[in-house]
Amino acid sequence: MNGEDNDQVPHHPEDNKNEQAEASEPAFIDTEEEEEVSLTDIELNELIESLCLSKVEEFVMLGYEHVSGKDIWDCVSDKYRKTGVPSLHQIVNDILSLKSTAFMNWMTISMYKGAQF
């Protein structure tokens, strides 16, 4: 040898066949495309109503017996009057994360503003 290291190892002929077969196989392609979920206004209203009623059940278990789904929606949607209606995931988050103290504060302020209850 002339002092050079030969790092290449001879391949077995069948190794080349396996490499060629692997290269010719298509890579995994996810053919299932993300479908955009489109809700009608009726479906959206039903979804929001069911979420509000779920929150009402939670508040009833906490002792707030005279809360309605409309009250929950009015409280949550009050902040949308300035900013506009956000995306669905934000609405769902706002309803499900509503705390009873925030709701009662909103009710108190609404009473002072003259809203009918």
Contacts in CASP RR format, 6 or more apart in sequence:
PFRMAT RR
TARGET T0000
AUTHOR 0000-0000-0000
METHOD contacts of the structure
MODEL  1
MNGEDNDQVPHHPEDNKNEQAEASEPAFIDTEEEEEVSLTDIELNELIES
LCLSKVEEFVMLGYEHVSGKDIWDCVSDKYRKTGVPSLHQIVNDILSLKS
TAFMNWMTISMYKGAQF
39 47 0 8 1.000
39 88 0 8 1.000
44 88 0 8 1.000
47 88 0 8 1.000
48 73 0 8 1.000
48 91 0 8 1.000
48 95 0 8 1.000
49 69 0 8 1.000
49 73 0 8 1.000
51 92 0 8 1.000
51 95 0 8 1.000
51 96 0 8 1.000
52 69 0 8 1.000
52 70 0 8 1.000
52 72 0 8 1.000
52 73 0 8 1.000
52 76 0 8 1.000
52 95 0 8 1.000
53 69 0 8 1.000
54 96 0 8 1.000
55 69 0 8 1.000
55 72 0 8 1.000
55 95 0 8 1.000
55 96 0 8 1.000
55 98 0 8 1.000
56 67 0 8 1.000
56 68 0 8 1.000
56 69 0 8 1.000
56 71 0 8 1.000
56 72 0 8 1.000
59 67 0 8 1.000
59 72 0 8 1.000
59 100 0 8 1.000
59 103 0 8 1.000
60 67 0 8 1.000
62 100 0 8 1.000
64 100 0 8 1.000
64 103 0 8 1.000
64 104 0 8 1.000
67 103 0 8 1.000
71 103 0 8 1.000
71 107 0 8 1.000
71 117 0 8 1.000
72 95 0 8 1.000
72 98 0 8 1.000
72 103 0 8 1.000
73 95 0 8 1.000
74 110 0 8 1.000
75 98 0 8 1.000
75 102 0 8 1.000
75 103 0 8 1.000
75 106 0 8 1.000
75 107 0 8 1.000
76 91 0 8 1.000
76 94 0 8 1.000
76 95 0 8 1.000
76 98 0 8 1.000
77 85 0 8 1.000
78 106 0 8 1.000
79 94 0 8 1.000
80 86 0 8 1.000
85 91 0 8 1.000
86 94 0 8 1.000
107 117 0 8 1.000
110 117 0 8 1.000
111 117 0 8 1.000
END
